[in-house]
Amino acid sequence: MIQLGLTGWGDHPDLYQGTAKQRLQDYSAHFPIVELDAMFYAVQPQKNNEKWIAETPDTFQFIIKTYQQLTGHLREESPFASLDEAFEAYRLAVRPYKEAGKLGAILAQYPPWFDCTKENVEELRRLRSELEEFDVAIEFRHQSWYEERFREKTFEFLKENNFIHSICDEPQSGEGSIPFVPEVTASKALLRFHGRNVAAWQAPVTRQNWREIRYLYDYSKKELEQLAEEIKKINQQADTTFVLFNNNSGGHAAANAKHLQQMLDITYEGLAPKQLDLFGGEL
């Protein structure tokens, strides 16, 4: 089963028919999954989680990012007294999604400086222990995990710990970006498409608009056709294959996902009702 979606539901104006408060409902009329990135910036309060669960169809799935402190991203003062407390708060926030049958997976995205070392392997072991009740995907952003001397052991480790390998399509610009490696390590597979804007990917993170330009990319028909073939192969090895487009900056993600859906000849049932497919005809 291949499920297509986008990273976040707030940046896709072509999908919206109602008010800003209805954006998730509008989104869920088009796609069966979404990445919940708000959880990365703050552990979301119960009222938010209950609202998002309630306003999506029964079969809708969330890919929920880990809170940034759990993967070593946090640079300001933590709102939690300890890492233990942060993990507990995160578990409490995520459990309602699992109980509702709407948790596709947790996504632990590690920073570009998280390289393949013994200490960092132990960090992964702790994450697995803390989140043992959940399906967890690991996304590396340092090439050392894929170097010839570590590559086989990396995938063995992911399989042994039942981690989903996050397969990424992104610009190739040094140690801080990873290659496209279609390795499946669990019953679920996760692909995330960040675009291929190499110049923007190399932009200094101190630039105010780096996030807006980094994911500015429109996949061509040929590129989507190539990705479609890769997805088919990956899906033969997994029970469920999640595919998320993260090239949101220029509004290309939704259209790219729709075009890929047509290429794969996929029709989704159980979506939220909609008046009209804004991309030209019903799917």
N, C-alpha and C positions, 0 to 999 in steps of 0.2 A: 504494500500500500504506500503510495506516494502522496504526501501532504505538502502543499505549497503555501507559503505565507510570506510575511514581511517582518522586519524588525521594528516593532512599535506600530501603533495605529493612528498616531497624531499628525503624520507628515505626508498624507496622501490625499490631496484635495479632490482628485478625480473620483474618489470613492464615496464622498459625502453627499448626503441628500438632506440631512436634518441640521440641527444646531451642533455647536461644539460638544455639548454634553452627550450627543448621540453618536459620536464618531466611532466608538467601539462597536456599537450595534450596526452601524452602516458598514463598517469593515467586515464584520462577521457574516454579512450577506454575500461576500465575495470570496473569502478564504477561510479554511477550517482551522488554521493555526496562526499564532502571533508570538513574537518574542516580547516578553515583558521586561523592558530594560529599566523601568523606573525603580525596580528593586535593587539595581546596582548602586544607585545614588543614595537610597535610603530604604531601610526595612519598612515596608508599607504598613500603615495602620489597618486594623481589622475591617473598618468601614469601607476602605478602598477595595480590599480583596473581596469582601462580600458583594460589593457593587459589581465588580468586573465579572465575577462568577455568575451572578444573577442575570446580567444583561447579555449573556452569550448563549448560543444554542447548547443543547445537552451534550453533543458530541464534540464541541469546540475544545481545542487544546492550547495550553500556554507552554511556551519554552521560557523558563524564568531564570534570569541572570542571578548569580550569587551577589550578595552585598559586597561592595568593594573591599571592605576590611578583610573578608575571608580569603581573598586572593592576593593580598599585598599591594593593592592599588592606593589605599587610603593615605593621604598626605596631611590632612588636617586632623584636628583633635576628634577622637571617636566619641560618639554619644553613649558608648557602652563602657562599663568599668573594666571589662576584660574581653579577651577573644572568646572565652567560654560563653560569656553573656551574649556576645554578638551572634554566635552560632545558635544559641537557644532561641533568641528573638527571631532569627531567620527561619528556623524550623517551625516555630509557631505561626509565622506568616504564610509559609508555603503549604502546610498540612491541609488547610481547607480546599486547596486546588486538587490535591490528591484524593481527599475524601469525596469530592464532587465528581471524580473521574475525569478531571480536566487538566491534569499535569502531564504534559508530554515528556518533559525532562527538565532538570536543572542544568543551566549552562555555567560552568566555571571557566571564565576566560582569564588567562594569566597574562601579565604584562610582558612587554618585549625584553625586559631584563631577567625574566624568570627562565634561566637556562638549565641545561641538564646536569645537575649536580646531585650528590648524595643528600645534601640538606634539602633540596627542593623535592626530591623523591619522597622524603619523609613528610614534607608539607602535604603532598598528594595523599599519602597514607592517612594523615590526620583528617583531611577533608573527607575521605571515604568513610572513616570511622564516625565522624560527626554527622554525616548525611547518609548513613547506611540504609535508611528506610526509603530512599529515593533513587530514581534513575538519574545519573549524573553524567553530563558530557564535559569533556576536557578540551579546551582550545588553547593550544600553545601558540606563542608569538615570538619564539626564538628558534632559529634554525638548528640549533645543536641537538634538539630532540630527534631530528631526522638525518643527522650525519650518519655515515655508513657504520661507524663504530658503535653507535647507540640505537640506530633505527629499529633493529629487530627486537632489542630488549625493551624499547619504548612500547611497542605494540604488545609484547608479551605481558608487560606490566599492566597495560590498560585492560587486556582480556582477563588477567588473573583477578583484577579488582572490579570487574564488571563496569568499567568506565566506557562510555560512548566516545568514540573518537570524532571530534569536530573537524570535518573535512572542509577546507577553506579554498576559495578562489579569490586571490588578492594580488596586488602588484608585487613584483619581485624586486626588492630594493635593499638587500643586505640582511644582516642577522635578525633584524626586527620584523621580518616577514617570513612566512613559511610557504613551502611549495604545495601544490595540489597533490595530495597523496590519498587516493581512494581506498583506504584501508578500513574495513569494517571490524569492530572489536566487540560488538554486543548485538543483541537482538534488534536494537534500534540503531539507525544511522542518522547522522545530522550533517547537512551541508549548509554552509553560509557563504553567500556571494557578496564580497565587499567591493566589487568593481576592479578595474585594472588601471587606475589613474596613478601611474608611477610618480610623476612629478609632485602631485598633491600628497601622496603617501610619504614623501621625503620631506615635506614642509615641517619646519620647526614647530613643536607643540606649543611654543609661546605665542604664536600668531593667534590673534583673536578669532579669526575665521577658519582655523585649520580644520575643524570638524565639518564645516560646511563644504569645503573644497575637497577634503580627503575622500569623501564618498560620492563625489560628483562623477558619474559615469553611466553611460547608456550602452548596455550590451547589444552588439549587432546580431542580426539574424543568424549569421554563421556561427558566432560564439555561442548563442543559445542552442543551436542545433548540436554543437559539440558537447555542451553541458548536458543536453538531453540524453545523449548516448551514454555518457558517464553515469548519469542517474539511473538509467535502466540497468546497467551492470551492477551498480551498488545495490539496487533494490532486489536483485536476485539473491543477495547474501543476507538481507535483513527482512524482518517481519514488517517493520514500519520505517519509512524513509522520510525524514523531515527536511524540507528545503526552504531556506529563508534568504530573501534578498535584502541586503543592507545598503544598497546604493540609493539612499533616500534623498540626498542633497538637492538634486535637480528634478525630483519628482518622477524618476525613471523606474523605481523599484516595482510599483504596481503594474505598470504596463509590461515590463519585462516578465514578471511572474505570470501575467495573463497570457502572454505570447508563448511562454514555455508550457503552460497548461494546455494550450491548443496543440502544440507540437507533440505532447505526450498523450493527447487524446483522453484527458481526464475530465470526468464530470463528478462534482461533489453533491451529495445529498445531505439534507439536514442543516443547510445553511439558514441564516436568518432570512426572512422574506424581504424582497426588494422589488421596487417598481420596474426597474429597467437596468439591464447591464450597460453601464456607461461606456464600455469599450466596444460597443457595436454588436448587439445580438446577445441572446441568452446562451449560457454555456450548459 
